[in-house]
Amino acid sequence: MSKSSIFKKNRLDAKQLRTVAERRFGDANALRDTGLNPRANGAMYLGGFVVECLLKAKLLERFPWLENDHPPQGRSKEDSHLWSLCYRSHALDEILAKVPAVTEKLSQLEQREANRLTQSLKSICADWTIFARYSTHNANINDARAFLDKIKEIKKWLT
């Protein structure tokens, strides 16, 4: 395969992660727009991946040293944990906890709207898992529509 292969391992910066998030959101919507239940799992998996990319972009902006290609040798346990969250983990709720500016930004909205969006974001972060890609359970396309609608609404607060 050529060096431009999609399978090449690259460390992405925050801007690149946002670009990937937009592309995968388009992919998720394309699956949803088929209207076919067998495409629902893929749409929902990709939707959660969008949130992961956007949260990791926020993490990189908050902790610029994370863009280093190497594990944080000689750094504190907290720094090692941050590096792991960025490059090894898919625990959205843990990543969200490290970027409080996101929920602070939401809290500036009208209270009812702030509460609704914050709850929606926290729910997505708590529920979504990479293990969805291995699930033998089939979601239905209406679940995918609702999930992606939530992501569309909150993703603007993650950019």
N, C-alpha and C positions, 0 to 999 in steps of 0.2 A: 504494500500500500504506500501511497505517496505521503509526504510529510503533511499535506493538507487534510489528511484523513480525519474524519470525525472521531476516530478512536484514539487520537493522540492525547496523551495526558498533559494537560496544561493547568497551571495555577492562574486563576482569573482575578482581575481586579474588580472593584465595585461596579464600575461602568460596564464591564463585560458581563458580570453576573446579571445586571439589569437587562442587558440585551438578550441573554439566554432566557431570562424570565419572560420577556415579551414574546419570544419565539415559542416557548413551550406553552404559554397561555393561548397563543393562536392554535397550536396543535390540539390542546385540550378542547377548545371551542369547536374545532373541526370535527373531533370525535363526538362531542355533544350534539352538534348540528346534524349528524347522521340520523338522529332520532332512534337509533338502535340500542336496545338494552345491552347487547354484548360489548358495546363500546363504552359503557358507563364507567367501568372500573378504570380503564385507561384514562378517561377524561378526569376522573377524580384523583388518580395518582399524579397525573401531570399538574393538576391544579395545586396540590399540596407541594409539589416540587417547585412551583412558581414562588410560593411563600418562602420555602427554604432558601432559594436563590436570593430573594429580596432581603430576608433577614441576615443572611451571610454578607451581603453587600453592606448593610448597616454595621455589622460587626467589624468588617474591614475598615470602614470609615472611622469608627470609634477607636479602634486599636490598629493604627496603620502598620505597626511592626509585624502584624500577621501576614502581610504580603510577602514576607521572607519565605523562600522555598523550603527552608529546613525546619525540622522540629526545634522547639525552643530549648536547646541544650543550655544547661546552667541557669535557666530561668526559674521563677517561683512555681509552686504547684498551681497557683491560680493562672499564671501565664500558660503553663502546659495544658491546663484544662481549656482555656480559651482557644489555643491552637487546635486542640482536639475537637472542640465544638465546630470550628471553622472547616477543618479538613477531614475529620473522621466521623463526626456525629450527624445524625439526622433528627435529633431531639429538638423539635421546633420550640417547645415550651421552655427548654433550657436556654436556647439561643435568644428567644424573646426576653428572658429575664436579664440578659447581659446588655440589652439595648433599650434601656428605660425611656429614651427620648421618643420612641414610637408611641408608647402609651401616654407619655406626657403630652405629646402633640394631639392625640385623640382627646385628652381630658380638657383641652381648650375649646372644644366644641360645646354646643348647648348640651346640658347635662343628660337629657334623655338620649340624644343621639350619641354622645360620648360613651355612655354606658352600653348602648346597643352594639356599637362598633367594637368597643373593647371586648365585650363578651363574645362577639362573633370571632374576633381574632384569636382570643384565648381558647375558644372552643376548637377552632381549626388546628391550632398549635398542639392542643392536648390530644386530639383525636387522630390526626393524620400520622401515618407511619410508612416507612419504606416497605414494610411487610405487606402493604396493600398489593404490591406487584406480584406477590405469591398467593394471594387469596383465592380460594376456590369458591368463595361466596360471590354471587353476582348482584351488584347494585342495579337499580333500574335507572333509566335515563332521566327520570324526574328528579331522583336524588342527585344525579350529576348536574342537572340544570341548577338546582338550588345551591349546591356546593360551589359551583363556578360563579354564580351570581354573588355569593358572599365574598368570594375571592376578588371579583371585579370591584366590588365596593371598597374593600379594605386595601387593595394593592396600591391605590393612589397615596395612601398614608405611609406606605413602606418605601416610596421612591424619594 
